[in-house]
Amino acid sequence: MKKIIVLVLFSMTSFSQTSQFDKKDSGLIYPDSTIKQLKYIVDSLQLKFKSCDLSKIYYSKFQAKAYSVMLEKEMADYAKRDIDNNISIEDFITKYPASIVHKDLLVIRNIIKDKKGIDNVQFINASSTDYRKFTITKSDSLKTELKPLKNKWVYEYDSKYKSLKAYYFVDEFKQTEIPLEYAKMIQYSECMIDTTTQIFFKNARSEDNVDISTLEKYSMPELDKFIKYVNTAIDSDKPDFRKFTMNTYSKYEANTVLWESKKVARVDSIRKIDTILFDRLFEKALEEVKLKGGVFHGYINDFEKYVATFISPKLALELKRNRLVFGHCSQDSGPQNHAFSIAKLAASTLNWDIFLRAHLDIMNDKFDRVADSNIGQKKRNTYIKELEVLEIDVENLLVGIALRFDNSSQNHYFGNISRLGRAISESTNSNNFENKIIKIITDNNVDDYNRLLMYFLLLNRNQYLKENKISNEKLKAIQQTLPSYLAKINFEK
């Protein structure tokens, strides 16, 4: 049994909070003093990029044109046997008229590692966003699947449910060089986002996938004692939701936010009055948190604030990087708030690599959740302006992390096309983005997959634009510049 229900009880306070972060007088979520310090780092990185060796060659993803096939029930058994004998696609369609067949698909081939570190070959339909976009993963025949596949099949068969899904490739997988103009954008992103750095430590503790039977080892008695000690002293004037009605609930929330903003100051007063007891309980709680991480403790965020205030922001950052926050529903702002806290602490300690990755995670909504709804997604802003005021070349950065290539560093940052489209729509230079994206879409020297991705990026940007949207006629004209088999896809489905 999973521990999801238990975690929900621990995390209830985060559900009612807005996903928006408090903004400063400048309208940004980081203080002006922090922005000023970060600008110095950006300046040095810009100089570093100018002196970088720009000779690195980036190669596209392996890609091929294919048919997709799906067949269920009794005929799936016979179809599998024919596929094993390499039946032609024409004969297959004739022999199995009940099968669902789609042609002219762009399929990408990836090599990924599973949780055991074993290489898997993954085939993904990149040209569709509907049910046809299935993935086939092969783990037991890696060398076979990397052999020439023109006029051959790759399939998965479920004998229990009598279900077959397959790809038939009409041409060979190919890989091309990313043109230098766009390779520089990728290289700029790698210059700005250190590929040797990860936000979370390798052995960071996670809330996800833990059995309820193991929760006892995560108990935090020393932290409980410390929290009980400080809360007993400061809870006397805490807003009581029982005294509010549905009509006055907004007043309760406002009072709670005000109370939370003054919590650290109240705890500091206790520390000064009762220093010996405070320090003793605080020290024991800190040692316990260092050892166990505090992933399931409802007051771990408060404790980390106390660590940042009374010891150092650097230590608080280390504690936060040692635990992963999991979203229990689309309205749970916990993962985003955790990333924002990391970004703020990293910025205040001038840890650029962690700051940028954390901020990009917020922009790309790169968090694990049990479920995610459109309502929840719409509430989460992208905060692109925070990057623009740092005078980063945001256009090259975001397009650089949107492009896909095969010979990437292990920790290269790849952005989410949908979220990047929304961020670009909010940019002060949105029109420049538009021109740059269209240039890639219409460039015949660029591989089909990246041209298609850039078209998806353009569509997503257009969806979020509040004014000056690209007309449907112009979008269709831009799509017609894609290879013919992609130009005829109806993306309005």
C-alpha positions in Angstrom: 0.0 0.0 0.0 1.4 3.4 -0.9 1.7 6.2 1.6 -0.1 8.8 -0.5 -3.0 9.2 2.0 -0.6 9.8 4.8 1.3 12.4 2.9 -1.8 14.2 2.0 -2.5 14.7 5.7 1.0 16.0 6.2 0.7 18.4 3.3 -2.9 19.8 3.6 -1.6 23.4 4.3 0.1 23.6 0.9 -3.1 22.7 -1.0 -5.0 25.9 -0.1 -2.1 28.1 -0.9 -1.9 29.9 -4.3 0.8 28.9 -6.7 1.9 32.5 -7.1 5.0 33.6 -5.2 5.1 36.9 -3.3 6.5 39.7 -5.6 8.8 42.5 -4.5 8.3 46.2 -5.3 10.0 45.6 -8.6 7.2 43.2 -9.6 9.8 40.3 -9.6 9.9 37.4 -7.2 13.5 37.9 -6.2 14.8 41.0 -4.3 16.6 43.7 -6.4 19.8 43.2 -4.4 19.8 39.5 -5.4 19.1 40.3 -9.1 22.0 42.8 -9.1 24.4 40.2 -7.7 23.2 37.5 -10.2 23.8 40.0 -13.1 27.5 39.9 -12.3 27.6 36.1 -12.7 25.6 36.4 -16.0 28.1 38.9 -17.3 31.0 36.5 -16.6 29.2 33.6 -18.2 28.5 35.7 -21.3 32.2 36.4 -21.6 32.9 32.7 -21.1 30.6 31.8 -23.9 32.2 34.3 -26.3 35.6 32.5 -25.7 34.1 29.0 -25.9 35.1 26.5 -28.5 32.1 26.6 -30.9 33.3 23.6 -32.9 31.3 21.0 -31.1 29.0 19.2 -33.5 25.4 18.3 -32.4 23.6 15.5 -34.1 19.8 15.1 -34.5 17.8 12.3 -33.0 17.7 9.2 -35.1 14.4 9.3 -37.0 12.5 7.5 -39.7 9.1 7.5 -41.5 6.8 4.7 -40.4 3.4 3.1 -40.2 1.8 2.4 -36.9 -0.4 -0.7 -36.4 -2.7 -1.7 -33.5 -4.7 -4.9 -33.4 -6.6 -6.7 -30.6 -8.3 -9.9 -29.8 -7.9 -13.2 -31.6 -6.4 -11.9 -34.8 -3.5 -10.4 -32.9 -2.0 -13.9 -32.4 -1.9 -14.5 -36.2 -0.7 -11.0 -36.9 2.3 -11.5 -34.6 3.3 -14.6 -36.4 3.1 -12.8 -39.7 5.2 -9.9 -38.4 7.8 -12.4 -37.1 8.0 -13.6 -40.7 8.4 -9.9 -41.8 5.1 -9.6 -43.8 5.0 -6.5 -46.0 2.9 -3.6 -44.8 0.7 -3.8 -47.9 0.0 -7.5 -47.3 -0.6 -6.9 -43.6 -3.3 -4.2 -44.3 -5.0 -6.5 -46.8 -4.9 -9.6 -44.5 -6.0 -7.7 -41.3 -8.6 -5.1 -42.3 -9.7 -4.8 -38.6 -6.3 -3.4 -37.6 -5.9 0.4 -37.0 -3.2 1.6 -39.3 -1.7 5.1 -39.7 0.9 6.0 -42.2 3.4 8.8 -42.7 4.5 9.0 -39.1 7.7 10.4 -37.8 9.2 8.0 -35.3 12.2 8.8 -33.1 14.6 6.2 -31.7 16.1 6.8 -28.3 18.4 4.7 -26.1 17.5 5.0 -22.5 18.5 3.3 -19.3 16.0 1.7 -17.0 16.1 1.8 -13.2 18.6 -1.1 -13.2 20.9 0.7 -15.6 20.1 -1.6 -18.5 20.0 0.0 -22.0 16.6 0.1 -23.7 15.7 1.1 -27.2 12.7 3.3 -27.4 10.6 4.1 -30.5 8.2 7.1 -30.2 5.7 8.5 -32.7 6.6 12.2 -32.6 4.1 13.4 -35.2 0.9 12.9 -33.2 -0.5 14.1 -29.9 -3.4 11.6 -29.7 -3.7 7.9 -29.0 -1.5 7.0 -31.9 1.5 8.4 -30.0 2.4 5.1 -28.4 5.9 4.1 -27.4 7.6 0.7 -27.9 10.5 -0.1 -25.7 12.8 -3.1 -26.3 15.2 -4.2 -23.5 16.1 -7.7 -24.5 17.4 -7.2 -28.1 19.3 -4.0 -28.2 21.8 -5.0 -30.9 19.0 -6.4 -33.1 16.9 -3.2 -32.8 19.8 -1.0 -33.8 20.3 -2.9 -37.0 18.9 -1.6 -40.3 15.1 -1.4 -40.0 13.9 -0.3 -43.4 10.9 -2.4 -44.5 11.0 -4.2 -41.1 8.9 -4.3 -38.0 9.3 -3.5 -34.3 6.4 -4.6 -32.1 5.1 -5.2 -28.6 2.6 -8.0 -27.9 0.6 -8.6 -24.8 -0.4 -12.3 -24.7 -2.7 -11.8 -21.7 -4.9 -9.2 -23.4 -4.3 -10.3 -26.9 -3.0 -6.8 -27.9 -0.5 -5.9 -30.6 1.1 -2.6 -31.4 3.8 -2.2 -34.0 5.8 0.1 -36.2 6.7 -0.7 -39.8 9.5 1.5 -41.1 9.4 2.6 -44.7 12.9 4.1 -44.7 16.1 3.8 -42.6 16.7 5.7 -39.4 19.0 8.6 -40.1 20.8 11.3 -38.2 21.9 14.7 -39.4 24.1 17.4 -38.1 22.4 20.4 -36.4 23.3 23.5 -38.5 25.9 25.7 -36.8 23.5 28.6 -36.3 21.2 26.5 -34.1 24.0 24.5 -32.6 25.3 27.7 -31.1 21.9 28.1 -29.3 22.3 24.6 -27.8 25.9 25.4 -26.8 24.7 28.7 -25.2 22.2 26.8 -23.1 25.0 24.4 -22.0 27.2 27.3 -21.2 24.5 28.9 -19.0 23.2 25.7 -17.5 26.1 23.6 -16.1 25.6 20.0 -17.3 27.7 18.7 -14.4 25.3 20.0 -11.8 22.0 18.6 -10.5 19.6 20.3 -8.1 19.2 17.3 -5.9 21.9 15.2 -4.3 22.3 11.7 -5.7 20.9 10.1 -2.5 18.2 12.7 -1.9 15.1 11.3 -0.1 11.8 11.2 -2.0 8.2 11.2 -0.9 7.2 9.0 -3.8 7.0 5.3 -3.9 7.4 4.5 -0.2 5.3 1.9 1.4 3.4 2.9 4.5 5.1 0.1 6.5 8.4 2.0 6.2 7.2 5.3 7.5 8.3 4.6 11.0 12.0 4.9 10.1 11.2 8.5 9.0 9.9 9.5 12.4 11.5 12.7 13.7 11.0 12.9 17.5 13.7 15.6 18.0 12.2 17.7 15.3 8.8 17.2 16.8 10.1 18.4 20.2 11.6 21.6 18.7 8.5 22.4 16.7 6.2 21.8 19.6 8.4 24.0 21.7 8.3 27.0 19.4 4.7 26.6 18.2 3.5 26.5 21.8 4.9 30.0 22.2 3.8 31.5 18.9 0.5 29.9 18.2 -1.5 32.0 20.7 -2.3 34.6 18.0 -2.5 32.3 15.0 -5.7 32.7 13.0 -8.2 30.0 13.8 -10.2 28.9 10.7 -13.0 27.7 13.0 -13.8 31.4 13.7 -14.3 32.2 10.0 -17.2 31.4 7.7 -17.2 30.7 3.9 -17.9 34.3 3.3 -14.9 35.5 5.4 -12.5 32.7 4.4 -10.5 35.1 2.2 -9.9 37.2 5.4 -8.7 34.1 7.2 -6.2 33.4 4.3 -5.0 37.0 4.4 -4.5 36.9 8.2 -2.7 33.6 7.9 -0.3 34.9 5.2 0.5 37.9 7.5 1.0 35.6 10.5 3.3 33.3 8.5 5.4 36.3 7.3 6.1 37.2 11.0 6.7 33.6 12.2 10.5 33.7 11.9 10.7 37.0 13.8 8.5 35.5 16.6 10.8 32.5 16.8 13.8 34.7 16.9 12.3 36.4 20.0 12.0 33.1 21.7 15.6 32.2 20.8 16.8 35.5 22.4 14.8 35.0 25.6 15.5 31.3 26.1 18.8 30.8 24.3 20.1 27.7 26.1 17.0 25.6 25.7 16.3 26.8 22.2 19.8 26.0 21.0 19.8 22.6 22.6 16.5 21.6 21.0 17.5 23.2 17.7 20.8 21.4 17.5 19.3 18.0 18.1 16.6 18.6 15.6 19.1 19.7 13.0 21.2 16.6 13.5 18.1 14.5 13.0 17.1 16.3 9.8 20.6 15.9 8.4 20.4 12.2 9.1 16.8 11.5 7.9 15.9 14.4 5.6 12.5 15.2 7.0 10.6 14.3 3.8 7.4 13.4 5.6 7.4 16.1 8.3 4.7 18.7 8.1 6.9 21.5 9.5 10.1 20.8 7.6 9.7 24.0 5.5 9.4 26.0 8.7 12.5 24.4 10.1 14.6 25.0 7.0 13.6 28.7 7.3 14.9 28.7 10.8 18.1 27.1 9.6 18.6 29.8 6.9 17.9 32.5 9.5 19.8 31.3 12.5 22.7 29.3 10.9 23.2 30.0 7.2 21.2 30.0 3.9 23.9 27.7 2.5 23.1 24.9 5.0 19.3 25.4 4.4 20.0 25.0 0.7 21.8 21.7 1.4 18.9 20.4 3.4 16.4 21.3 0.7 18.5 19.7 -2.0 18.5 16.5 0.1 14.7 15.9 -0.3 12.4 15.6 -3.2 8.8 16.9 -3.0 6.1 15.0 -4.8 2.8 16.6 -6.0 -0.3 14.8 -4.6 -2.7 16.4 -7.0 -2.8 19.2 -9.6 -3.6 21.8 -7.0 -0.7 20.8 -4.7 1.8 23.7 -5.0 4.4 21.9 -2.8 6.8 20.9 -5.6 6.8 24.4 -7.1 7.2 26.1 -3.7 10.1 23.8 -2.9 11.8 24.7 -6.2 11.2 28.4 -5.5 12.8 28.1 -2.0 15.8 26.4 -3.6 16.1 29.1 -6.2 15.9 31.9 -3.6 18.5 30.3 -1.4 20.8 29.5 -4.3 20.4 33.1 -5.5 21.2 34.5 -2.1 24.3 32.4 -1.8 25.3 33.1 -5.5 25.0 29.5 -6.5 24.2 30.2 -10.1 24.0 26.6 -11.4 21.4 25.6 -8.8 19.5 28.8 -9.1 19.0 28.6 -12.9 18.1 24.9 -12.9 15.5 25.5 -10.1 14.1 28.6 -11.9 13.9 26.7 -15.2 12.1 23.8 -13.4 9.5 26.4 -12.2 9.2 27.8 -15.8 8.9 24.3 -17.3 6.7 23.0 -14.5 9.2 20.1 -14.3 7.8 18.3 -11.2 6.3 14.8 -10.5 2.7 14.7 -9.6 0.1 12.0 -9.1 -2.3 13.8 -11.5 -2.3 17.1 -13.3 -5.3 19.0 -14.6 -5.6 22.0 -17.0 -7.0 24.0 -14.1 -3.8 23.4 -12.0 -1.5 24.0 -14.9 -3.1 27.4 -15.7 -2.4 28.7 -12.2 1.4 28.1 -12.5 3.2 31.1 -14.0 6.5 30.8 -15.9 8.4 33.8 -14.5 10.3 34.5 -17.7 10.8 38.2 -16.8 13.1 37.2 -13.9 15.5 35.8 -16.5 15.1 38.7 -18.9 16.1 41.3 -16.3 19.3 39.3 -15.7 20.2 40.2 -19.3 20.6 36.6 -20.3 20.1 35.9 -24.0 16.7 34.4 -23.2 15.9 33.8 -26.9 18.9 31.6 -27.5 18.6 30.0 -24.0 15.0 28.9 -24.4 15.2 27.8 -28.1 18.5 26.0 -27.1 16.7 23.9 -24.5 13.7 23.3 -26.9 15.9 21.8 -29.6 16.5 18.0 -29.4 19.7 16.2 -30.2 21.2 12.8 -29.7 24.8 13.4 -28.3 23.7 15.4 -25.3 25.5 15.5 -22.0 23.8 13.3 -19.4 22.4 16.3 -17.5 21.6 18.6 -20.4 18.5 20.6 -19.6 15.6 19.9 -22.1 12.6 22.2 -21.8 8.9 21.3 -22.0 7.6 22.5 -25.4 4.2 23.5 -24.1 5.5 25.4 -21.1 8.2 27.1 -23.2 5.5 28.2 -25.6 3.6 29.8 -22.8 6.8 31.5 -21.4 7.7 32.9 -24.8 4.2 34.3 -25.2 4.8 36.3 -22.0 8.3 37.5 -23.1 8.9 41.2 -23.8 10.6 40.0 -27.0 7.9 37.5 -28.1 8.0 38.8 -31.7 11.8 38.1 -31.9 11.1 34.6 -30.7 8.5 34.1 -33.4 10.9 35.1 -36.1 13.6 32.8 -34.8 11.2 29.8 -34.4 9.7 30.3 -37.9 13.2 30.4 -39.4 14.0 27.0 -38.0 10.7 25.5 -39.1 11.3 26.7 -42.7 14.9 25.7 -42.9 15.4 22.5 -45.0 18.8 21.9 -43.5 17.2 21.2 -40.1 16.1 17.6 -39.4 12.3 16.9 -39.6 11.9 16.3 -35.8 13.3 19.6 -34.7 11.3 21.5 -37.4 8.2 19.8 -36.2 9.0 20.6 -32.5 9.5 24.2 -33.4 6.1 24.2 -35.1 4.6 22.7 -31.9 6.4 25.5 -30.0 4.9 28.1 -32.3 1.4 26.6 -31.8 1.8 26.7 -28.0 3.0 30.2 -28.0 0.1 31.3 -30.2 -2.4 29.6 -27.8 -1.3 31.7 -24.9 -0.9 35.1 -26.7 -3.4 37.6 -25.5 -3.1 39.7 -28.6 -1.5 39.7 -32.0 -2.1 36.0 -32.5 -0.9 34.4 -35.7 -3.8 33.8 -38.0 -4.9 30.2 -38.8 -4.1 31.0 -42.4 -0.5 32.0 -41.6 0.0 29.0 -39.3 -1.2 26.7 -42.1 1.2 28.4 -44.6 4.1 27.8 -42.2 3.1 24.2 -41.8 3.1 23.8 -45.5 6.9 24.5 -45.5 7.4 21.3 -43.5 8.2 18.0 -45.3 5.1 16.9 -47.2 4.2 14.0 -44.9 4.2 16.4 -41.9 2.6 19.3 -43.8 -0.7 17.4 -44.3 -1.2 16.4 -40.6 -4.3 18.0 -39.1 -3.0 19.3 -35.7 -6.4 20.8 -34.9 -7.8 17.4 -33.9 
